[in-house]
């Protein structure tokens, strides 16, 4: 990375990992002691053909501030461009998951939008979906790209129909083009539905896009239960299936050769009890990792410690529930 950036003390260093099914995971934290405006940090990776798109980032300085991380392919590197201006020293955190490049035997499904309100963007990645396609293990679904509101007014109607159906309601944090954090839900439209819809939880302003990159979840499958673990020290959040409230207990799922750990679901928040990942679901790298998560009080930062403890960095906010969907990392190989 460029000389002005350095590893963030107390956090995990940047690390890249490719799973047996070619899922790419990039995680870690960087710090910089002086203010910046629209700076670039470049990280060597494999010679992927990466389509541009935006993912969420956490800025952990004097406040929890969203900032865009832009992915550019450049001569065998990923160029992660931070878009924004900060006036104090800070730590930038990105935890990025992306599917294999399009081409060869890799199958990507491109979306049809739910209405003419939603369109693609001329510059950034066309919304698409990729799945592991493994029938003997939980099927991993990864979304990427951006979706633009082309209507004359803000809109929070369904953007995509007919997504693979998860076992319960899932809520993810995401970022809009005007640097606002919002939530995105993937839920079945009815109790009898065999598919799910993707809908922003807040109105998206006209001519503004929101990112669906970093949305990853496990689709219901016969082998699902044998790979799923329940977190300890948590109470399930049992909302109705088709309402804007999570339904199931938070889960940790090891899949894709047991190398990829995916968290999904939600738990009822307690200020005095910290959720704990089950044995075998700890991160492979040391130090704490910082993720944005969607809660009943909006998007907040959550720390995942190497010992498996989860801690919501809430400030004075007290949410009633916390979704952990969207968190994924390389699992400890000792499992």
C-alpha positions in Angstrom: 0.0 0.0 0.0 1.1 3.6 -0.3 3.6 4.9 2.3 1.1 7.1 4.2 -1.0 4.2 5.1 0.0 1.7 7.8 -1.5 -1.2 9.8 -4.0 -0.1 12.4 -2.8 -0.9 16.0 -5.1 -3.4 17.7 -6.9 -4.4 14.5 -6.2 -7.2 12.1 -3.8 -6.5 9.2 -5.0 -6.6 5.7 -5.2 -10.1 4.3 -6.5 -11.7 1.1 -7.9 -15.2 0.8 -9.4 -17.3 -2.1 -11.6 -20.2 -1.2 -11.8 -23.6 -3.1 -14.8 -22.2 -5.0 -12.9 -19.0 -5.8 -14.7 -16.8 -3.4 -12.4 -13.8 -2.7 -12.2 -12.4 0.8 -10.3 -9.2 1.6 -10.3 -8.0 5.2 -8.4 -5.8 7.6 -7.9 -2.3 8.8 -5.5 0.5 7.9 -4.7 3.8 9.6 -3.3 7.2 8.4 -2.3 10.0 10.8 -3.2 13.0 8.7 -6.4 14.1 6.9 -7.1 13.1 3.4 -9.5 13.9 0.5 -10.2 11.1 -2.0 -7.0 9.1 -1.4 -5.9 5.8 -2.8 -4.4 2.7 -1.3 -3.3 -0.1 -3.6 -3.1 -3.7 -2.7 -1.4 -6.5 -4.7 -3.7 -9.4 -5.4 -4.1 -12.0 -8.1 -4.7 -10.9 -11.7 -8.5 -10.9 -11.4 -10.6 -9.1 -13.9 -12.6 -7.1 -11.3 -15.7 -5.2 -12.3 -15.9 -1.8 -10.6 -18.4 -1.2 -7.9 -18.7 0.3 -4.5 -18.7 -1.4 -1.1 -19.2 -0.1 2.4 -16.3 1.0 4.7 -16.0 2.0 8.3 -14.1 5.0 9.4 -13.2 4.6 13.0 -11.8 8.0 14.2 -13.7 10.5 16.2 -17.0 9.2 14.8 -18.4 6.3 12.9 -18.5 7.7 9.4 -19.4 6.0 6.1 -17.1 6.3 3.2 -17.0 4.7 -0.3 -14.4 2.1 -1.2 -14.1 1.9 -4.9 -12.7 -1.3 -6.5 -10.6 -0.8 -9.6 -8.7 -3.4 -11.6 -5.2 -2.3 -12.4 -2.4 -4.5 -13.7 -2.9 -7.4 -11.2 -3.8 -5.2 -8.3 -7.0 -4.0 -6.6 -7.0 -0.3 -6.2 -9.2 0.6 -3.2 -10.1 4.3 -3.5 -11.6 6.0 -0.5 -14.0 8.8 -1.5 -14.6 11.5 1.1 -12.9 14.0 3.3 -11.9 13.6 7.0 -10.2 16.2 9.3 -8.7 13.9 11.9 -6.5 10.8 12.1 -8.6 7.7 11.5 -8.7 4.0 10.8 -10.3 2.7 7.6 -11.8 -0.7 7.6 -13.1 -2.7 4.7 -14.3 -6.3 4.7 -14.9 -7.2 1.1 -16.2 -10.4 -0.4 -16.5 -10.8 -4.1 -17.2 -13.7 -6.5 -14.9 -15.1 -9.1 -14.4 -13.1 -12.3 -16.9 -13.5 -15.1 -15.8 -15.8 -17.8 -14.9 -19.5 -18.5 -17.0 -21.9 -16.5 -18.0 -19.2 -14.0 -21.8 -18.5 -14.2 -23.1 -15.2 -13.2 -26.8 -14.4 -13.3 -27.7 -10.8 -14.3 -30.8 -9.3 -12.7 -34.1 -8.1 -14.1 -35.4 -5.2 -12.0 -38.8 -5.3 -10.2 -40.0 -2.1 -11.9 -38.8 0.6 -14.3 -37.9 2.7 -11.2 -34.6 0.8 -11.0 -31.9 0.8 -13.6 -28.2 0.0 -14.0 -25.5 2.7 -13.8 -23.5 3.7 -16.8 -20.2 3.6 -14.9 -20.4 0.9 -12.2 -21.0 -2.8 -12.2 -24.2 -4.3 -13.5 -26.1 -6.0 -10.7 -25.5 -9.8 -10.8 -25.5 -12.9 -8.7 -23.1 -15.8 -8.3 -23.6 -19.1 -6.4 -21.2 -21.8 -5.5 -23.5 -24.4 -7.0 -22.5 -27.1 -4.6 -25.3 -29.5 -3.9 -23.7 -31.3 -0.9 -23.0 -28.2 1.1 -24.8 -24.9 1.8 -25.1 -22.9 -1.4 -23.4 -19.5 -1.1 -25.1 -16.6 -2.9 -23.0 -13.4 -3.5 -24.5 -10.2 -5.0 -22.5 -7.4 -6.6 -23.0 -4.1 -8.5 -25.1 -1.0 -8.0 -28.7 -0.2 -8.5 -29.8 3.3 -9.5 -33.2 5.0 -8.8 -34.2 6.6 -12.1 -37.6 7.9 -11.0 -38.5 11.5 -10.2 -38.9 10.8 -6.5 -37.3 8.8 -3.7 -38.2 5.1 -3.7 -38.0 2.2 -1.3 -40.0 -0.4 -3.3 -38.6 -3.8 -4.2 -35.6 -3.5 -6.6 -35.1 -7.2 -7.4 -37.5 -10.2 -7.4 -36.8 -13.9 -7.5 -33.7 -14.1 -5.5 -32.7 -17.4 -3.9 -34.7 -17.8 -0.7 -32.8 -17.8 2.6 -34.3 -19.6 5.7 -35.3 -16.3 7.3 -35.3 -12.6 6.9 -31.8 -11.1 6.3 -30.8 -7.4 6.7 -27.6 -6.0 5.3 -25.9 -2.6 5.6 -25.1 -0.8 2.4 -24.0 2.6 1.0 -25.6 5.1 -1.4 -23.8 7.3 -3.9 -24.3 10.3 -1.6 -22.4 8.6 1.3 -25.4 7.5 3.4 -25.6 4.2 5.1 -28.9 2.4 4.6 -30.2 -1.1 5.2 -31.2 -3.7 2.5 -33.6 -6.6 3.2 -33.7 -10.0 1.5 -37.0 -11.5 2.5 -39.7 -13.7 0.9 -42.8 -11.6 0.0 -45.1 -14.1 1.5 -45.0 -17.1 3.8 -45.6 -19.4 0.8 -43.0 -17.8 -1.5 -40.2 -20.0 -2.9 -38.0 -16.9 -3.7 -37.1 -13.6 -2.0 -37.1 -9.9 -2.9 -34.3 -7.3 -2.3 -35.6 -4.0 -1.1 -33.9 -0.9 0.4 -35.0 -0.3 4.0 -34.9 3.5 3.4 -35.9 5.7 0.5 -33.2 6.1 -2.2 -33.2 9.6 -3.6 -33.8 10.2 -7.3 -30.7 9.7 -9.5 -28.9 8.0 -6.6 -27.6 4.5 -6.5 -27.1 2.0 -3.7 -24.6 -0.8 -3.7 -25.5 -4.5 -3.4 -21.8 -5.5 -3.3 -20.9 -7.4 -0.1 -24.3 -9.1 0.2 -23.5 -12.7 0.9 -25.8 -15.4 2.4 -26.4 -19.1 2.5 -29.4 -20.4 0.6 -31.6 -23.0 2.3 -30.5 -26.5 1.4 -30.8 -30.1 2.7 -27.2 -29.9 4.0 -27.7 -26.5 5.7 -28.2 -27.7 9.3 -25.1 -29.8 9.5 -23.0 -26.7 8.8 -24.8 -24.2 11.0 -23.9 -23.2 14.5 -25.9 -21.0 16.9 -24.1 -18.2 18.7 -24.0 -18.4 22.5 -25.0 -15.7 24.9 -27.8 -14.4 22.6 -31.6 -14.4 22.5 -33.3 -15.1 19.2 -35.2 -12.3 17.6 -38.5 -13.8 16.5 -40.3 -11.4 14.2 -42.9 -12.4 11.7 -41.5 -13.8 8.5 -42.7 -11.1 6.1 -42.3 -8.0 8.3 -39.3 -5.7 8.7 -38.1 -7.5 11.8 -35.5 -10.4 11.8 -37.0 -13.8 12.5 -34.2 -16.2 13.6 -31.3 -16.6 15.9 -27.9 -15.5 14.7 -26.0 -18.3 13.0 -22.4 -19.0 12.0 -22.0 -21.3 8.9 -18.8 -22.8 7.7 -18.9 -23.8 4.1 -16.9 -24.1 0.9 -14.3 -26.5 2.2 -14.9 -25.2 5.7 -12.7 -22.2 4.9 -15.4 -19.5 4.6 -17.3 -18.4 7.7 -20.6 -16.6 7.0 -22.7 -15.0 9.7 -26.4 -14.3 9.2 -29.6 -13.8 11.2 -30.1 -11.5 14.1 -30.2 -11.4 17.9 -31.9 -9.3 20.6 -29.5 -6.7 21.9 -28.2 -6.6 25.5 -25.8 -4.0 26.8 -24.3 -6.5 29.3 -24.0 -9.8 27.4 -21.7 -10.2 24.4 -22.5 -12.8 21.7 -19.9 -15.5 21.2 -19.0 -17.4 18.0 -19.1 -21.2 18.5 -16.0 -23.2 18.6 -14.6 -23.6 15.1 -16.0 -20.3 13.8 -13.2 -18.0 14.9 -11.4 -15.8 12.3 -8.1 -17.1 10.9 -6.2 -13.9 11.5 -5.5 -12.3 14.8 -6.6 -8.9 16.1 -10.1 -7.5 15.9 -12.1 -6.8 12.7 -14.6 -4.1 12.3 -17.8 -4.5 10.3 -20.9 -2.3 9.6 -24.1 -4.1 10.7 -27.8 -3.2 10.3 -29.7 -2.7 13.5 -33.1 -1.4 14.6 -31.3 1.9 15.2 -29.7 2.0 11.8 -26.1 1.0 10.7 -23.6 0.6 13.6 -20.1 -0.8 13.8 -19.5 -4.2 15.3 -16.1 -5.7 16.4 -15.3 -9.4 15.8 -12.5 -10.4 18.1 -10.1 -13.3 17.4 -11.5 -15.2 20.4 -14.9 -15.2 18.8 -16.5 -12.4 20.9 -18.8 -9.9 19.2 -19.1 -6.3 20.5 -21.4 -3.7 19.1 -19.8 -0.3 19.2 -23.0 1.6 19.8 -22.1 4.8 21.6 -25.3 6.1 23.3 -27.5 4.1 20.9 -29.5 1.1 22.3 -31.0 -0.9 19.5 -33.6 -3.6 20.2 -32.0 -6.1 17.7 -28.8 -6.5 15.8 -28.4 -8.2 12.4 -25.1 -9.9 11.7 -25.8 -10.6 8.0 -23.1 -9.5 5.7 -20.2 -10.5 7.9 -17.9 -13.1 6.4 -14.2 -14.1 6.9 -11.7 -16.8 6.5 -12.2 -19.4 9.2 -9.5 -20.8 11.5 -7.9 -23.7 9.7 -7.6 -25.6 12.9 -11.4 -26.4 12.7 
